[in-house]
């Protein structure tokens, strides 16, 4: 049977996406912790971004360790995908439990150590889970499977923001005004136990290792694996760095933006709904892209492209209402969702074209957010960056590993290293925000915190370029399925 006709292994795939949920849950927790730590420990904006730095630099360190080990022994072939995945979950469990002494000692460096340890486990999980999701069926639908898994990831981020917001601030009329680090303990104890339970579940699951593959032949290539032989890989590494950094920096610095007088002086306790809407925007986009995994008629596929985003938006609104948040201002947001749906139809099932169009769309959203005089509208332009970033991870990942064959594991570790962008780019934007401390006059009529969103604007610009240029590289190598059937995220 041709690899193009291989059916998705749904039983195994469903087991795998549980891990994606936990990545999302913890990712949104960081965005709640940033304004909390900023206030409790009296941090500047750039110092508060060390939360993101500690978490995402762990991906870089973990991936380097994984790659160095793989030079002597192929970890995935020796121990298997399942055992390696379980090991990563146990490391993350240890990191979760470290939040207990960190809260007791009220130590910001200890919290950063705990976050680093959680991220270290995630780096192992990411190296295994992303290529495994792509390989659980036809290569033509690999990006769509990763999109669907990303939708579960985003569901975790949406729910995580709301649940941790309730744990820290309460809900309804019982919301707290005073913040306590003690309140952080219980959520992370539960999370640590959950990591252990999922690790055990993984060990006994029916997930199978993918078939071994041979490396694609590259004319004039080196005898040993070299990044320089694969321009889709090294340009993709930069794309992952910028993509993750762009996705994270938009939301990591959003609390500081909303707290400015310019944007309504919104306090920490009222931030979780906006964080949930941002991560929910990624969920909307990924659920929409996940529709392509299913073998449906064109009519049903088109109808689902409207119904699924509406359902996802309903989940966001419903979860916030459950938490006692006022979301009346969110009802204008479907305008941005309809724009997203329109762009997704134009991109179709072409990964490169879709990545290019969504990169350009994200660039425009950041631009309009910078110049829009109505700040109640401007904030939704920035939040909509989540919609247009939602397609990017699987598209970049699938493009970057195309044609790598048996070196997919090594390439994956290099790509996971580039998640470091999630720790570096928010620091850059945070440092621009801090100009408001010494230069209260701002720049071009807006605050420096507002102007700092020039950073994700530039990021979206490069991602549009990669979506345009990478398919041309692959065509020269004789790799075609990405260009004709690759999916948007």
C-alpha positions in Angstrom: 0.0 0.0 0.0 1.3 3.4 -0.9 2.2 5.6 2.0 -0.1 8.2 0.6 -3.1 5.9 1.2 -2.2 4.9 4.8 -5.1 5.6 7.2 -4.6 7.6 10.3 -4.1 5.4 13.4 -6.8 7.0 15.5 -6.5 4.8 18.6 -2.8 5.6 18.9 -3.3 9.2 17.9 -5.9 9.9 20.6 -3.5 8.5 23.2 -0.7 10.8 22.0 -2.7 14.1 22.0 -3.2 13.9 25.8 0.4 15.0 26.0 -0.4 18.0 23.7 -3.1 19.0 26.2 -0.6 19.3 29.1 1.8 21.4 27.0 -1.0 23.9 26.5 -2.2 23.8 30.1 1.3 24.7 31.5 2.0 27.2 28.7 -1.0 29.4 29.6 -0.1 29.1 33.3 3.1 31.0 32.5 1.1 33.9 31.3 -0.9 34.0 34.5 2.3 33.8 36.6 4.1 36.6 34.8 1.9 39.5 36.2 1.6 37.7 39.5 5.3 37.4 40.0 5.8 40.9 38.6 3.7 42.3 41.4 4.8 40.0 44.3 8.5 40.2 43.6 8.4 43.9 42.3 9.9 43.1 38.9 10.4 45.2 35.8 8.7 44.1 32.6 11.9 42.6 31.2 12.6 40.8 34.5 9.1 39.3 34.5 9.8 37.9 31.0 12.4 35.6 32.7 9.4 33.4 33.4 9.1 32.7 29.7 12.9 32.6 29.3 13.4 29.9 32.0 10.6 27.8 30.5 11.6 28.0 26.9 15.4 27.9 27.3 14.9 24.5 28.8 13.7 23.3 25.4 17.0 24.5 23.9 19.1 22.8 26.6 17.0 19.6 26.5 17.2 19.4 22.7 21.0 19.9 22.7 21.4 17.1 25.3 19.1 14.8 23.3 21.1 15.5 20.1 24.5 14.9 21.7 23.3 11.6 23.0 21.8 10.7 19.6 25.3 11.1 18.0 26.4 8.0 19.9 23.1 6.2 20.0 19.7 6.8 18.4 17.6 7.3 21.5 14.2 6.8 19.8 15.3 3.6 18.1 17.0 2.2 21.1 14.4 3.0 23.8 11.3 3.5 21.6 9.1 6.5 21.2 6.7 5.4 24.1 9.4 5.0 26.8 11.1 8.2 25.8 7.8 10.1 26.0 7.1 8.7 29.4 10.6 9.7 30.6 9.9 13.3 29.5 6.6 13.3 31.5 8.3 12.2 34.7 10.9 15.0 34.4 8.0 17.5 34.0 6.3 16.0 37.1 9.5 16.6 39.1 9.4 20.2 37.9 5.8 20.6 39.0 6.5 19.4 42.5 9.4 21.9 42.8 6.7 24.6 42.9 5.9 23.6 46.5 9.3 24.5 48.0 9.5 27.5 45.7 6.2 28.9 47.0 7.2 28.1 50.6 10.5 29.9 50.3 9.0 32.7 48.2 12.0 32.5 45.9 11.7 33.8 42.4 14.9 32.0 41.3 13.5 28.7 42.7 10.3 29.3 40.7 12.4 29.8 37.5 14.3 26.5 38.3 10.9 24.7 38.6 9.7 26.1 35.3 13.0 25.1 33.7 12.6 21.5 34.9 9.1 21.3 33.6 10.3 22.7 30.2 13.2 20.2 30.2 10.7 17.4 30.3 8.6 19.1 27.6 11.6 19.3 25.3 11.9 15.5 25.4 8.1 15.1 24.8 8.2 17.5 21.9 11.1 15.8 20.1 9.1 12.5 20.2 5.5 13.6 19.8 5.7 16.0 16.9 7.3 13.6 14.3 5.2 10.7 15.7 2.0 12.6 15.1 3.1 13.3 11.5 4.0 9.7 10.9 0.7 8.2 12.3 -0.8 7.9 8.8 -0.4 9.3 5.3 2.4 11.9 4.8 -0.1 14.0 2.9 -2.2 14.6 6.1 0.8 14.8 8.5 0.5 18.5 9.0 -3.3 18.2 9.5 -2.8 15.6 12.3 -0.3 18.0 14.0 -2.9 20.7 13.5 -5.6 18.6 15.3 -3.1 17.8 18.1 -2.4 21.5 18.3 -6.1 22.1 18.7 -6.1 19.9 21.8 -3.0 21.8 22.9 -4.8 25.1 22.6 -7.9 23.7 24.5 -5.4 23.1 27.3 -4.1 26.7 27.1 -7.6 28.1 27.1 -8.8 26.0 30.1 -5.5 26.4 31.9 -5.7 30.2 31.9 -9.2 30.1 33.3 -8.6 27.4 35.9 -5.4 28.9 37.2 -7.0 32.3 37.3 -9.8 30.8 39.5 -7.1 29.1 41.7 -5.3 32.4 42.3 -8.0 35.0 42.2 -11.2 33.1 42.9 -14.4 33.6 40.8 -17.5 35.8 40.7 -18.0 38.0 43.7 -15.4 36.1 45.7 -12.4 37.3 43.7 -9.3 38.1 45.7 -7.4 41.4 45.5 -4.4 40.2 47.5 -2.1 37.6 45.8 -0.7 34.6 47.6 2.1 32.3 46.4 0.6 29.6 48.6 -2.3 29.4 46.2 0.1 28.2 43.4 0.9 25.0 45.3 -2.2 22.9 44.8 -2.6 23.4 41.0 1.0 22.3 40.4 0.7 19.3 42.9 -2.3 18.1 40.8 -0.4 18.7 37.6 2.6 16.7 38.8 0.4 13.8 39.8 -1.3 14.0 36.4 2.0 13.9 34.6 2.9 10.7 36.4 -0.5 9.1 35.6 -0.1 10.0 31.9 3.4 8.5 31.9 2.1 5.2 33.2 -0.8 5.4 30.7 1.7 5.9 27.8 3.8 2.9 28.8 0.7 0.7 28.6 -0.8 2.4 25.5 -0.9 0.8 22.0 1.3 3.5 20.5 3.7 1.9 18.0 7.1 3.1 16.8 7.0 4.3 13.1 8.7 2.3 10.4 12.4 3.0 9.9 13.1 5.3 7.0 16.1 5.9 4.8 17.6 9.3 4.3 16.7 11.3 1.2 19.5 11.5 -1.3 21.0 15.0 -1.6 23.4 15.6 -4.5 26.9 16.7 -3.3 25.9 16.1 0.3 28.2 15.1 3.2 28.5 11.5 4.2 27.3 12.3 7.7 24.2 14.3 8.5 24.7 18.1 8.1 22.2 20.9 8.7 23.8 22.7 5.7 22.6 20.0 3.3 19.0 20.9 4.1 18.1 24.6 3.6 14.5 23.7 4.5 15.8 22.6 7.9 18.1 25.6 8.8 15.6 28.1 7.5 12.9 26.2 9.3 14.9 26.3 12.6 14.9 30.1 12.3 11.2 30.0 11.5 10.5 27.9 14.6 12.6 30.3 16.7 10.6 33.3 15.4 7.2 31.6 15.4 7.4 30.5 19.0 8.9 33.8 20.1 6.1 35.7 18.2 3.3 33.6 19.6 4.7 33.8 23.2 5.7 37.5 23.1 2.2 38.7 22.0 0.6 37.2 25.1 3.5 37.5 27.6 3.5 41.3 27.2 -0.2 41.7 26.9 -0.8 42.1 30.6 1.6 45.0 30.7 -0.1 46.6 27.6 -3.6 46.2 29.2 -2.3 47.7 32.4 -1.3 51.0 30.8 -3.7 53.9 31.1 -3.8 54.0 27.3 -5.5 50.6 27.3 -7.7 51.0 30.4 -5.5 50.2 33.4 -6.7 46.6 33.6 -5.4 44.9 36.8 -4.0 41.4 37.3 -7.3 39.8 38.4 -9.0 40.8 35.2 -6.3 39.6 32.9 -7.2 35.8 32.7 -10.2 36.3 30.3 -7.9 38.1 27.7 -5.3 35.3 28.1 -8.0 32.7 27.6 -9.2 34.6 24.4 -5.7 34.7 23.0 -4.9 31.0 23.6 -8.5 30.2 22.6 -7.8 32.0 19.3 -5.1 29.4 18.6 -7.7 26.7 19.5 -10.1 28.2 17.0 -7.5 28.2 14.2 -6.3 24.7 15.0 -9.7 23.2 15.3 -10.5 24.7 12.0 -7.3 23.3 10.4 -8.0 19.9 12.0 -11.1 19.5 9.9 -8.8 18.6 7.0 -7.8 15.4 8.7 -11.2 13.9 8.1 -12.2 12.4 4.8 -15.4 14.5 4.1 -17.0 15.9 1.0 -16.2 19.4 -0.1 -19.6 20.7 1.1 -19.3 19.2 4.5 -15.7 20.4 4.9 -16.8 23.9 4.0 -19.7 23.9 6.5 -17.4 22.6 9.2 -14.9 25.4 8.5 -17.6 27.8 9.9 -19.2 25.6 12.5 -16.0 24.4 14.2 -14.6 27.9 14.9 -18.1 29.0 16.2 -18.1 26.0 18.6 -14.5 26.8 19.7 -15.5 30.5 20.3 -18.5 29.2 22.3 -16.1 27.2 24.5 -14.1 30.3 25.2 -17.1 32.4 26.1 -18.7 29.6 28.1 -15.6 28.9 30.2 -15.2 32.6 31.0 -18.9 32.9 32.0 -18.5 29.9 34.2 -15.5 31.6 35.9 -17.7 34.7 36.5 -15.9 37.0 34.0 -17.6 39.8 32.0 -17.0 38.9 28.4 -19.5 41.4 26.8 -16.6 43.2 25.0 -15.6 39.9 23.3 -18.7 39.7 21.1 -17.1 41.8 18.5 -14.3 39.2 18.0 -16.1 37.0 15.5 -15.2 39.7 12.9 -11.6 38.6 13.2 -12.6 34.9 13.1 -14.4 35.5 9.8 -11.3 37.1 8.4 -9.3 34.1 9.5 -11.7 31.7 7.9 -11.6 33.6 4.6 -7.8 33.5 4.6 -7.8 29.7 5.4 -10.0 29.1 2.3 -7.6 31.1 0.1 -4.6 29.0 1.4 -6.5 25.7 1.0 -4.4 22.6 1.7 -1.1 24.1 0.5 1.2 24.4 3.5 3.6 26.9 2.0 0.9 29.2 0.6 -1.1 29.0 3.8 1.9 29.9 5.9 2.7 32.8 3.7 -0.9 34.2 3.8 -1.2 33.8 7.5 2.2 35.4 8.0 1.1 38.4 6.0 -2.3 38.5 7.8 -0.5 38.4 11.2 1.7 41.3 10.1 -1.3 43.4 9.1 -3.1 42.7 12.4 0.0 43.9 14.4 0.2 47.0 12.1 -3.5 47.8 12.6 -3.1 47.3 16.4 -0.3 49.8 16.4 -2.1 52.5 14.4 -5.8 52.0 15.5 -6.9 55.0 17.5 -9.6 53.1 19.4 -7.7 51.1 22.0 -10.7 48.9 22.8 -10.4 47.7 19.1 -6.6 47.8 19.0 -6.3 45.1 21.7 -8.3 42.7 19.6 -6.0 43.2 16.6 -3.1 42.1 18.9 -5.1 39.2 20.4 -6.0 38.0 16.8 -2.3 37.3 16.4 -3.3 34.0 18.0 -5.6 33.2 15.2 -3.1 33.8 12.5 -0.2 32.1 14.4 -2.4 29.0 14.9 -1.6 27.5 11.5 2.1 27.9 11.8 3.7 25.2 13.9 2.7 22.1 11.9 3.2 23.8 8.6 6.8 24.9 9.5 7.6 21.6 11.2 6.3 19.5 8.2 8.1 21.7 5.7 11.4 21.6 7.7 11.6 17.8 8.1 10.5 17.0 4.6 13.0 14.8 2.9 15.0 14.1 6.0 14.1 10.3 6.2 16.1 8.5 8.9 17.5 11.8 10.1 14.1 13.0 11.1 14.8 12.5 14.8 18.0 14.5 14.7 16.3 17.3 12.7 13.4 17.3 15.1 15.8 17.9 18.0 17.3 20.9 16.1 13.8 22.3 15.6 12.9 21.8 19.2 16.1 23.7 20.2 14.6 26.7 18.4 11.7 26.9 20.8 14.3 28.9 22.7 12.7 31.8 20.7 9.8 31.7 23.2 12.3 32.8 25.9 14.4 35.3 23.9 11.9 37.3 21.8 9.7 38.2 24.8 12.8 39.6 26.6 13.4 41.8 23.6 9.9 43.1 23.6 9.9 43.4 27.4 13.0 45.6 27.2 11.2 47.9 24.8 8.3 48.1 27.2 10.6 49.2 30.0 11.5 52.4 28.1 8.2 53.7 29.5 9.9 53.8 32.9 12.6 56.4 31.8 10.8 57.9 28.8 7.2 58.5 29.8 6.5 60.5 26.6 6.5 57.4 24.5 7.2 57.3 20.8 5.1 58.5 17.8 2.2 59.4 20.1 1.9 56.0 21.8 3.6 54.4 24.8 6.7 52.3 24.4 4.7 49.3 25.6 2.3 49.8 22.8 5.1 50.4 20.3 6.8 47.1 21.4 4.3 45.2 19.2 6.6 46.1 16.3 8.5 42.9 17.4 5.8 40.4 16.5 5.0 42.4 13.3 8.6 41.7 12.2 8.3 38.1 13.2 5.2 37.5 11.1 7.1 39.1 8.2 9.8 36.4 8.2 7.2 33.6 8.6 5.5 34.8 5.5 8.8 34.7 3.7 9.5 31.1 4.8 6.1 30.0 3.6 6.8 31.5 0.2 10.4 30.3 -0.2 10.5 26.8 1.3 8.3 25.0 -1.2 10.7 26.1 -3.9 13.6 24.5 -2.0 11.6 21.2 -1.6 10.6 21.2 -5.3 14.3 21.2 -6.3 14.9 18.2 -4.0 11.9 16.3 -5.6 9.7 16.5 -2.5 6.2 17.4 -3.6 3.6 16.2 -1.1 4.2 19.2 1.2 3.4 21.6 -1.6 0.2 19.9 -2.8 -1.4 18.4 0.3 0.4 19.9 3.3 -1.8 21.5 5.9 -2.4 24.7 7.7 -2.2 24.7 11.4 
